[in-house]
Amino acid sequence: MEEYVKGAEPDRWHWCKNCKQYPRVVIQRRNWRPSSDLCDECLDIEKIELRKIAAT
């Protein structure tokens, strides 16, 4: 199960721990994907991983 975390404002929601913007201090946590305010870098990492899975 993925965990979505957010640091201090104006941070966005992260779920990829290898994201450069992943917060060192987590202020909020949730187990479901937020509908908005998602980290662009985490989205890009997720797309790359999904392409790798689809290519196998």
N, C-alpha and C positions, 0 to 999 in steps of 0.2 A: 504494500500500500504506500502510495506517495504521500509525503507530508509537505504541505505548503507553509512557508514561513515568510514573515515580514519583519524587517527591522524598524528602526525609528522613522517617523515621517520625514520626508516624503517618499520613503521606500515603496517598492512594489512587491508583489508576491513572487517568491522563488521556490523552485523544487529541484533544480539541478545543483548538486553540491560543488560541481566543478565550475560553476558560474563565477566570474570575477567579481560580481556585485553581490554574491551571497552574503547575507549579514553575519557578522561575527557575534552580535548580540541579538537574539531573537526576541521580539516584543509580542508577536502574535503567531499562533500555530493553528492549523486546521488540517483535516484529513480529506476534505473534498476540494475540488478545483473551483476557485473563485470565478465568477463570470466576467470580471473586469480587473484592470490594474495588474496585469501579468507582466513579468519581466521580459523584455525583448530578447535579451541574451539567452535566457532559459528556453524561450520559444524556439530560437534558432538552434540551440543544442538539441532540443527535442526533435526538430525536423530532420537534422542530420542523422540522429540515431534511428529514426523511423525509416529513412532512406536506406541505411545500412541493413536493417532487418528485411526490408522489402527486396533488396538485391540478393539475398541469400536463398 
